[in-house]
Amino acid sequence: MKLITSTTFFVLFLAIAVTGQTASPTPRIFSPQTLAELRIIRDEALKTRYAYEKTGFMSNNIGPRLSGSAQAARAVEWVAEEMRQLGLEVRLQELRVPHWVRGIETGELIEFPGMAPGTTQKVVLTALGGSIATPAKGLTAEVVVVDSWDDLERLGREGVTGKVVLFNAKFDRRLAESGFGLQAYAQVVQYRSRGAIEAARLGAVGSLVRSAGASQMRLPHTGGLRYEASVPRIPGAAVTYEDADMIAYLSRIGKVRIRLLLTPQTLPEAISHNVIADLKGSERPGEIVIVSGHLDSWDLGTGALDDACGVAVAMQVPYLLNKLRLRPKRTIRVIAYMNEENGLVGGNEYARAEEAKIIDHFAAIESDLGASRPLGLLFAGDRDALPFFDPILDVLRGHGAGMIRMEGGVGADIDPLTRRGVPSFAPWFDTRSYFKYHHTAADTFDKIDPDDLAKVGSVMAVLAYGLANMEQQLPR
């Protein structure tokens, strides 16, 4: 998952929570038959292990799926075939995606106060996605530490030129532990995305960032950085929580110099695909309800939480409906997006291709914040639509997922649709633990709790079928 916009996260931080106890819904939003079927879907979703098994295959059998990689291509083929086996109409939307490969990444402090003669101090780090390489023999420079943009500006060109800047903005672990992991992430991810630009603008030769996550197991968090055409490009990497603290400690005492070797490459764009699979509606096949996740992942772990499980719960929707012999009135469209992590090509290209048919998109759902216990729904759309969802929330309260909260945006890949007026949804997760693993080598299948994932799958399936069978159009 990646930051959509700073504005979106500001809205996210100020989101209004409601519990579903809204005004009485407009009559005949759901038929009695649909309401009965929603409960059947909920209960069946809690029993099945389909999404859990598919998450395991994507994570363990296919592995990390950074766009342009052989594993990403294999994942496209596999999801398409799985959907064909369920009888869906499948097409592959061709994309041109970034192809960045990591290479070697090492760091060591070669000068610092009190060091033993002839020694160095290892720094655990990882290149940020899209970073350029250091010179072939590495980069050696003094490190300056800043906690904020204001600190950087106070140093100015005189204090930054020729140096490596470490952005030491701390992820607020207590905020995350209080249930606001995404908000804690939003506060610090800006330094990862723009640090190399702002440091280079003042003459820096390299940019380091304190990992934008909660892990204290000396695990660096990767993620994308950005460059601007008018500013020189410099290499960028993330250091661990512990190593950021160490460098900051040493810098308060005296001069610190670091040697970095990063050998990433940006190769020519690769051809890849969105997987688009339709379970055709029985009465209004031209109206579409999207269920989705993103197929690509970062390359340090195996992308189980981010976002194999999101793709898997989307795939599980037609599996459940087929098993229960239920046919939605509107078409349910499964989309496995490509290139969410380092480009958002899949989401943007889908919206662009469907521009003339946006009005036919009844709703869009995306799951891209892991697989912890769901609390309910996140909704981006017209506030007047809230009463329509009360019957769905009543069903989901059966396993503790009966709340709804309004947001400015709910998913990176469906955000282009949201901005075009499509009512958009995501599971509302407990994010207290997610950012311990997000974008790290620890994002692996063992972090998936099958019971929690079953509840996520239940939220996705009940919501998708409810929207597909709604008797009225949603306000938008």
Backbone torsions as a table, in degrees:
resi	resn	phi	psi	omega
1	MET	NA	143.5	178.9
2	LYS	-131.8	164.8	177.6
3	LEU	-64.0	132.8	177.2
4	ILE	-84.3	-66.4	173.7
5	THR	-148.6	157.6	177.7
6	SER	-63.8	-32.1	178.7
7	THR	-64.4	-41.8	179.4
8	THR	-60.1	-42.2	-178.2
9	PHE	-72.9	-28.1	174.9
10	PHE	-64.9	-42.4	176.4
11	VAL	-63.8	-39.8	179.1
12	LEU	-58.6	-43.5	-177.5
13	PHE	-65.2	-31.3	-178.8
14	LEU	-101.0	19.5	-174.1
15	ALA	-58.3	147.8	179.8
16	ILE	-97.9	122.7	179.7
17	ALA	-94.7	134.3	172.6
18	VAL	-130.2	160.9	-172.1
19	THR	-105.5	7.5	-175.9
20	GLY	88.9	-7.2	178.6
21	GLN	-86.0	63.6	-177.6
22	THR	-97.5	-174.4	-178.6
23	ALA	-61.9	160.1	-178.2
24	SER	-57.8	134.2	-178.3
25	PRO	-66.4	156.7	174.9
26	THR	-59.9	137.8	-178.1
27	PRO	-56.0	146.9	173.3
28	ARG	58.8	48.8	170.6
29	ILE	-80.3	-35.9	177.1
30	PHE	-131.2	143.6	173.8
31	SER	-76.7	156.6	175.6
32	PRO	-56.4	-35.2	179.4
33	GLN	-64.7	-44.6	178.6
34	THR	-61.3	-42.7	179.8
35	LEU	-61.5	-39.1	177.3
36	ALA	-66.8	-40.2	-179.4
37	GLU	-67.0	-34.7	178.2
38	LEU	-60.7	-38.7	178.9
39	ARG	-69.3	-36.3	176.8
40	ILE	-64.7	-43.9	178.5
41	ILE	-62.1	-45.2	178.6
42	ARG	-54.9	-48.8	-175.3
43	ASP	-69.4	-37.8	179.0
44	GLU	-68.3	-38.1	178.7
45	ALA	-62.7	-34.5	-179.9
46	LEU	-71.4	-18.3	-178.8
47	LYS	-95.9	-29.3	-172.8
48	THR	-77.1	153.5	175.6
49	ARG	-115.9	18.1	-177.9
50	TYR	-57.6	-53.2	-177.2
51	ALA	-63.8	-36.9	178.9
52	TYR	-63.2	-44.2	179.9
53	GLU	-66.9	-40.0	179.9
54	LYS	-69.5	-35.5	175.0
55	THR	-62.1	-42.1	178.5
56	GLY	-61.4	-41.1	180.0
57	PHE	-65.8	-46.9	179.8
58	MET	-61.6	-39.2	-175.7
59	SER	-76.5	-49.6	-171.3
60	ASN	-92.0	-39.9	-177.7
61	ASN	-82.1	-41.4	-179.4
62	ILE	-92.0	-46.7	175.5
63	GLY	91.6	-161.9	-177.5
64	PRO	-61.4	144.1	-167.5
65	ARG	-132.8	50.7	178.4
66	LEU	-63.2	138.5	-174.2
67	SER	-56.0	138.9	-177.0
68	GLY	92.5	-12.5	-177.1
69	SER	-84.0	162.8	175.8
70	ALA	-63.1	-35.3	179.8
71	GLN	-67.3	-36.7	177.3
72	ALA	-63.4	-42.4	178.7
73	ALA	-63.7	-41.2	178.6
74	ARG	-63.8	-39.0	-179.9
75	ALA	-64.1	-39.2	176.7
76	VAL	-59.2	-48.8	-178.9
77	GLU	-61.4	-42.4	-175.6
78	TRP	-67.2	-47.5	-179.9
79	VAL	-62.7	-42.3	179.3
80	ALA	-58.8	-43.9	-179.0
81	GLU	-68.5	-39.1	177.3
82	GLU	-60.6	-40.4	-180.0
83	MET	-71.4	-35.3	175.6
84	ARG	-63.2	-39.5	180.0
85	GLN	-64.4	-24.6	176.0
86	LEU	-85.7	0.1	176.7
87	GLY	87.5	13.1	-179.9
88	LEU	-81.6	155.6	173.0
89	GLU	-82.4	116.6	-171.6
90	VAL	-113.6	136.2	170.3
91	ARG	-138.7	153.4	178.3
92	LEU	-109.8	121.5	177.9
93	GLN	-90.6	115.4	-175.5
94	GLU	-71.7	138.9	-178.9
95	LEU	-133.6	155.8	167.5
96	ARG	-110.4	115.7	-170.6
97	VAL	-118.7	156.1	174.8
98	PRO	-60.6	147.2	177.3
99	HIS	-131.4	93.1	-178.1
100	TRP	-113.7	135.3	179.0
101	VAL	-123.3	147.7	-165.2
102	ARG	-78.4	-53.2	-177.9
103	GLY	77.8	-158.0	-179.0
104	ILE	-80.7	145.2	177.1
105	GLU	-148.4	111.4	179.6
106	THR	-137.5	153.2	175.8
107	GLY	-148.1	144.7	175.8
108	GLU	-153.1	143.3	174.2
109	LEU	-84.4	124.3	-176.6
110	ILE	-107.7	-7.7	175.5
111	GLU	-150.7	128.6	177.8
112	PHE	-165.9	159.0	-176.1
113	PRO	-61.7	134.1	173.6
114	GLY	79.2	7.3	-175.9
115	MET	-67.2	149.1	174.5
116	ALA	-74.4	135.7	-179.1
117	PRO	-54.3	137.1	176.3
118	GLY	78.0	11.5	-178.9
119	THR	-116.2	167.1	171.5
120	THR	-134.3	169.9	178.5
121	GLN	-121.8	119.5	-177.8
122	LYS	-66.7	141.6	173.8
123	VAL	-118.9	125.9	178.8
124	VAL	-89.7	121.0	-175.1
125	LEU	-148.4	170.5	174.5
126	THR	-147.0	142.2	179.5
127	ALA	-64.6	145.2	174.3
128	LEU	-84.1	144.3	-175.1
129	GLY	-58.6	128.4	-178.7
130	GLY	93.0	-6.0	-178.3
131	SER	-62.6	147.7	169.2
132	ILE	-79.5	169.4	179.2
133	ALA	-84.7	158.7	166.7
134	THR	-74.9	171.3	168.9
135	PRO	-53.5	155.8	-173.2
136	ALA	-57.0	-32.6	-179.8
137	LYS	-93.4	6.5	178.9
138	GLY	98.3	175.0	-178.0
139	LEU	-126.6	126.3	178.0
140	THR	-120.3	128.3	-178.1
141	ALA	-162.8	162.7	173.8
142	GLU	-71.2	146.7	177.5
143	VAL	-102.1	133.4	168.8
144	VAL	-116.0	141.1	-173.9
145	VAL	-111.5	130.7	176.0
146	VAL	-130.3	149.2	178.9
147	ASP	-101.3	-11.3	-174.4
148	SER	-159.4	170.8	174.7
149	TRP	-62.5	-37.3	179.3
150	ASP	-62.2	-40.9	177.0
151	ASP	-59.7	-42.0	179.8
152	LEU	-62.2	-44.6	-179.0
153	GLU	-65.2	-35.0	178.6
154	ARG	-65.8	-34.5	175.7
155	LEU	-65.7	-39.6	178.1
156	GLY	66.2	-179.1	-178.1
157	ARG	-60.0	-38.2	-178.0
158	GLU	-62.1	-35.8	-177.7
159	GLY	-88.9	-7.8	-172.5
160	VAL	-115.1	-33.1	-173.7
161	THR	-53.6	130.1	177.1
162	GLY	79.1	5.4	-175.2
163	LYS	-115.7	167.8	171.6
164	VAL	-98.9	127.8	179.4
165	VAL	-96.6	128.6	170.9
166	LEU	-103.4	116.0	174.1
167	PHE	-85.8	111.8	-170.2
168	ASN	-106.9	35.4	177.8
169	ALA	-71.3	126.3	-171.7
170	LYS	-89.7	132.6	169.1
171	PHE	-63.3	128.8	-176.2
172	ASP	-81.1	93.4	-176.6
173	ARG	-64.0	-36.5	-179.8
174	ARG	-68.3	-35.8	175.4
175	LEU	-62.8	-44.0	178.3
176	ALA	-63.0	-42.5	-179.3
177	GLU	-66.7	-18.3	176.0
178	SER	-86.4	2.3	177.7
179	GLY	102.4	8.7	-177.1
180	PHE	-117.7	51.2	-179.3
181	GLY	-61.2	-40.8	-178.2
182	LEU	-66.2	-36.6	177.8
183	GLN	-67.8	-40.4	176.9
184	ALA	-61.6	-40.9	177.7
185	TYR	-63.3	-43.0	-178.4
186	ALA	-60.7	-31.0	-177.7
187	GLN	-69.7	-28.5	-173.2
188	VAL	-113.2	-18.6	-174.5
189	VAL	-65.2	-21.3	178.0
190	GLN	-59.7	-32.0	-179.3
191	TYR	-73.1	-32.0	174.8
192	ARG	-68.1	-44.7	-173.7
193	SER	-75.3	-35.8	-174.7
194	ARG	-113.5	-1.2	-175.2
195	GLY	-58.2	-44.6	-178.5
196	ALA	-64.4	-34.3	179.0
197	ILE	-67.1	-51.3	-174.0
198	GLU	-70.4	-34.9	176.9
199	ALA	-68.1	-44.0	-179.3
200	ALA	-65.6	-31.4	179.5
201	ARG	-60.4	-26.5	179.9
202	LEU	-103.2	10.3	173.2
203	GLY	97.7	9.1	178.5
204	ALA	-66.1	154.5	178.6
205	VAL	-104.7	-7.5	177.9
206	GLY	-162.1	158.4	-178.8
207	SER	-133.2	127.5	172.2
208	LEU	-116.7	150.8	178.3
209	VAL	-135.4	138.9	171.6
210	ARG	-63.1	133.0	-175.0
211	SER	-53.4	135.5	-176.7
212	ALA	-87.5	67.5	-178.9
213	GLY	-167.9	-178.8	-170.5
214	ALA	-101.7	-2.3	-175.6
215	SER	-67.1	136.6	171.2
216	GLN	-119.7	30.0	179.3
217	MET	-105.7	28.6	-178.6
218	ARG	55.2	44.0	177.2
219	LEU	-108.9	117.8	175.7
220	PRO	-76.2	146.8	177.8
221	HIS	-103.9	122.0	175.4
222	THR	-86.1	-170.4	-177.2
223	GLY	150.0	168.8	-174.5
224	GLY	-80.0	145.9	166.8
225	LEU	-113.8	165.9	179.7
226	ARG	-119.5	155.2	171.9
227	TYR	-126.4	158.2	172.8
228	GLU	-121.4	143.0	-175.0
229	ALA	-60.4	-29.4	-175.5
230	SER	-86.2	-2.5	-175.9
231	VAL	-121.8	135.8	178.5
232	PRO	-56.7	144.1	177.8
233	ARG	-85.8	133.4	177.0
234	ILE	-128.2	153.3	179.6
235	PRO	-66.9	147.7	-179.4
236	GLY	-135.6	141.2	-180.0
237	ALA	-146.8	159.9	174.6
238	ALA	-106.8	135.3	174.9
239	VAL	-105.9	160.3	-176.9
240	THR	-71.7	164.5	174.6
241	TYR	-50.7	-47.9	-175.6
242	GLU	-67.9	-42.0	-177.5
243	ASP	-73.2	-31.7	173.5
244	ALA	-62.3	-44.1	177.6
245	ASP	-60.9	-42.8	-178.5
246	MET	-62.7	-46.2	-179.0
247	ILE	-64.8	-41.3	178.7
248	ALA	-63.2	-42.2	178.2
249	TYR	-59.4	-49.8	-178.0
250	LEU	-65.6	-35.5	-178.3
251	SER	-68.1	-27.7	177.4
252	ARG	-69.9	-21.9	-177.8
253	ILE	-91.0	-38.1	-176.9
254	GLY	-177.0	-160.6	-174.5
255	LYS	-74.4	137.4	178.1
256	VAL	-127.6	131.5	175.5
257	ARG	-122.9	144.1	-176.2
258	ILE	-126.1	148.2	171.3
259	ARG	-116.2	122.6	-179.0
260	LEU	-115.1	141.5	169.5
261	LEU	-132.3	111.7	177.3
262	LEU	-126.4	130.4	-177.8
263	THR	-124.2	38.5	178.0
264	PRO	-67.4	159.6	176.7
265	GLN	-132.8	141.2	169.5
266	THR	-104.4	110.3	-177.3
267	LEU	-90.2	169.2	175.7
268	PRO	-55.5	148.8	179.3
269	GLU	-52.5	145.4	-179.8
270	ALA	-105.4	156.3	172.7
271	ILE	-87.4	126.2	174.9
272	SER	-141.4	-167.8	-172.1
273	HIS	-150.7	148.6	156.4
274	ASN	-82.7	139.6	171.3
275	VAL	-95.7	124.0	-178.0
276	ILE	-124.0	120.5	-174.4
277	ALA	-133.5	125.2	-174.4
278	ASP	-107.6	127.5	164.7
279	LEU	-98.0	103.5	-168.7
280	LYS	-65.4	139.1	178.3
281	GLY	-74.0	151.8	-176.4
282	SER	-83.6	-27.6	-176.2
283	GLU	-118.7	-36.9	-178.3
284	ARG	-130.0	66.0	-174.2
285	PRO	-64.2	-20.8	179.7
286	GLY	-77.7	-13.4	178.2
287	GLU	-96.9	137.1	-166.7
288	ILE	-120.9	133.1	168.8
289	VAL	-114.1	118.2	-177.6
290	ILE	-89.9	135.7	165.5
291	VAL	-120.7	133.2	-167.7
292	SER	-157.5	164.1	169.1
293	GLY	-156.4	179.8	179.0
294	HIS	-110.3	138.7	-170.6
295	LEU	-82.3	-30.3	-178.6
296	ASP	-77.9	163.0	176.2
297	SER	-149.5	167.6	169.5
298	TRP	-71.6	168.2	-167.5
299	ASP	-101.4	-1.1	-178.1
300	LEU	-77.4	-46.5	175.9
301	GLY	-102.2	-151.9	178.7
302	THR	-114.8	12.3	171.4
303	GLY	64.5	36.0	180.0
304	ALA	-71.5	-50.6	179.1
305	LEU	-76.1	-32.6	-173.6
306	ASP	-131.1	81.9	10.2
307	ASP	-148.8	42.8	177.6
308	ALA	-57.1	-40.2	-177.9
309	CYS	-66.2	-32.7	177.6
310	GLY	-67.1	-42.6	175.2
311	VAL	-62.8	-42.1	-175.9
312	ALA	-64.4	-40.8	179.7
313	VAL	-70.8	-27.8	173.8
314	ALA	-68.6	-44.5	177.6
315	MET	-61.4	-30.5	-176.1
316	GLN	-70.6	-22.4	-178.5
317	VAL	-59.5	-55.6	178.5
318	PRO	-65.7	-30.3	176.5
319	TYR	-59.1	-48.3	-179.1
320	LEU	-63.8	-44.8	-177.4
321	LEU	-64.9	-39.3	175.9
322	ASN	-63.3	-43.3	-178.7
323	LYS	-62.7	-38.0	-178.9
324	LEU	-88.3	0.5	-179.2
325	ARG	57.0	44.1	176.9
326	LEU	-110.9	138.8	178.8
327	ARG	-120.4	121.0	180.0
328	PRO	-67.8	153.2	177.8
329	LYS	-73.6	-40.3	174.0
330	ARG	-96.4	161.5	177.0
331	THR	-71.7	130.8	171.5
332	ILE	-98.8	121.7	-175.2
333	ARG	-110.6	116.6	173.9
334	VAL	-85.3	127.6	175.1
335	ILE	-126.1	124.7	168.7
336	ALA	-103.8	102.5	-175.9
337	TYR	-77.2	147.6	175.1
338	MET	-110.5	140.2	171.7
339	ASN	77.4	36.7	171.5
340	GLU	-68.4	-38.8	-168.6
341	GLU	-67.7	-41.2	-173.6
342	ASN	-133.8	44.0	175.3
343	GLY	170.5	-27.0	-178.6
344	LEU	59.5	27.9	-178.8
345	VAL	-64.9	-44.6	-175.7
346	GLY	-59.4	-48.8	-179.6
347	GLY	-65.2	-43.2	-179.3
348	ASN	-67.1	-42.0	-178.5
349	GLU	-69.8	-36.1	176.5
350	TYR	-61.2	-49.0	-179.0
351	ALA	-62.0	-38.8	-180.0
352	ARG	-65.1	-43.2	-178.8
353	ALA	-66.9	-29.3	-177.5
354	GLU	-98.2	12.6	-174.3
355	GLU	-50.1	-45.1	-177.2
356	ALA	-74.1	-11.8	-177.4
357	LYS	-116.7	17.6	-177.9
358	ILE	-58.8	-37.3	-178.7
359	ILE	-63.0	-22.6	179.2
360	ASP	-81.4	-9.0	178.3
361	HIS	-85.2	102.6	-175.3
362	PHE	-68.5	-39.2	-179.6
363	ALA	-166.3	161.9	177.1
364	ALA	-136.1	137.4	178.9
365	ILE	-124.9	136.0	175.1
366	GLU	-135.6	137.2	174.6
367	SER	-114.4	113.9	-176.0
368	ASP	-152.6	43.1	173.9
369	LEU	-140.6	37.5	175.2
370	GLY	91.2	-152.8	-174.3
371	ALA	-144.4	33.3	176.0
372	SER	-78.8	176.4	-175.7
373	ARG	-57.5	126.3	177.5
374	PRO	-80.6	139.9	179.1
375	LEU	-97.0	-17.9	-177.1
376	GLY	157.6	-136.9	-174.0
377	LEU	-122.7	144.4	164.0
378	LEU	-101.8	140.0	-174.5
379	PHE	-135.2	130.5	172.6
380	ALA	-119.8	112.6	-178.0
381	GLY	171.4	-157.9	-177.4
382	ASP	-77.1	127.3	-179.6
383	ARG	-57.9	-29.3	-179.3
384	ASP	-65.1	-14.4	179.5
385	ALA	-80.4	-15.1	-173.3
386	LEU	-53.4	-43.1	-179.8
387	PRO	-61.8	-23.0	-179.0
388	PHE	-64.2	-24.1	-171.5
389	PHE	-94.4	-3.4	-177.8
390	ASP	-55.5	-44.3	179.5
391	PRO	-63.9	-35.6	177.0
392	ILE	-65.4	-43.4	179.7
393	LEU	-64.8	-35.5	176.5
394	ASP	-59.3	-40.4	178.7
395	VAL	-67.0	-44.2	-175.6
396	LEU	-72.7	-19.4	176.2
397	ARG	-63.4	-17.2	178.2
398	GLY	-59.4	-25.1	174.2
399	HIS	-129.3	32.4	169.4
400	GLY	79.2	22.4	-178.0
401	ALA	-119.7	43.3	-171.0
402	GLY	-99.4	14.0	179.9
403	MET	-100.1	161.8	175.1
404	ILE	-140.5	142.8	-178.8
405	ARG	-137.1	135.0	179.2
406	MET	-84.2	141.7	-179.6
407	GLU	-136.2	165.2	173.1
408	GLY	-78.0	-28.0	178.3
409	GLY	-160.3	148.8	-172.3
410	VAL	-124.5	-6.0	-179.1
411	GLY	-167.2	140.4	-175.7
412	ALA	-66.1	-42.9	-176.3
413	ASP	-73.3	-33.4	179.5
414	ILE	-91.5	-2.1	-179.4
415	ASP	-57.5	-39.2	175.7
416	PRO	-59.9	-31.7	175.7
417	LEU	-73.6	-41.9	178.3
418	THR	-56.1	-45.9	-178.4
419	ARG	-67.2	-18.8	175.9
420	ARG	-94.4	8.3	172.7
421	GLY	99.2	3.6	-179.5
422	VAL	-77.6	124.5	175.8
423	PRO	-56.6	129.3	-169.9
424	SER	-128.6	147.0	-173.2
425	PHE	-139.0	156.7	168.7
426	ALA	-150.1	153.9	169.5
427	PRO	-60.8	140.7	176.6
428	TRP	-93.6	109.3	-173.2
429	PHE	-98.4	153.6	161.8
430	ASP	-77.0	111.7	-173.5
431	THR	-103.0	23.7	-177.1
432	ARG	-64.0	-32.9	-176.3
433	SER	-107.9	-14.7	-170.8
434	TYR	-56.4	-41.6	-173.6
435	PHE	-82.3	5.1	166.8
436	LYS	-74.9	-24.1	-173.3
437	TYR	-116.3	-23.4	-174.3
438	HIS	-51.8	124.2	176.0
439	HIS	62.8	25.5	178.4
440	THR	-120.8	172.8	175.8
441	ALA	-66.0	-12.9	-179.2
442	ALA	-88.5	2.0	176.1
443	ASP	-79.7	84.1	-174.4
444	THR	-133.6	168.5	-169.7
445	PHE	-62.2	-29.0	-178.7
446	ASP	-63.8	-16.1	179.2
447	LYS	-79.6	-8.3	-179.2
448	ILE	-86.5	119.4	174.0
449	ASP	-89.3	118.8	-174.4
450	PRO	-61.5	-34.0	-180.0
451	ASP	-70.4	-41.8	176.4
452	ASP	-64.2	-41.8	179.4
453	LEU	-63.6	-36.4	176.7
454	ALA	-61.1	-38.5	177.4
455	LYS	-67.4	-39.5	176.3
456	VAL	-61.5	-44.6	178.5
457	GLY	-62.0	-34.5	176.8
458	SER	-66.1	-43.8	177.3
459	VAL	-59.2	-47.0	-178.0
460	MET	-62.5	-46.2	-175.4
461	ALA	-70.7	-44.2	179.5
462	VAL	-63.2	-44.7	180.0
463	LEU	-63.8	-46.5	-177.4
464	ALA	-61.8	-46.8	-178.7
465	TYR	-68.2	-38.7	177.4
466	GLY	-61.1	-45.7	177.9
467	LEU	-64.0	-41.5	-177.9
468	ALA	-65.7	-26.4	-177.7
469	ASN	-106.2	6.6	180.0
470	MET	-60.0	137.6	-174.7
471	GLU	-79.6	-15.7	-177.5
472	GLN	-126.7	163.2	174.3
473	GLN	-78.1	145.3	176.1
474	LEU	-77.1	141.8	170.8
475	PRO	-59.9	142.7	178.8
476	ARG	-155.7	NA	NA
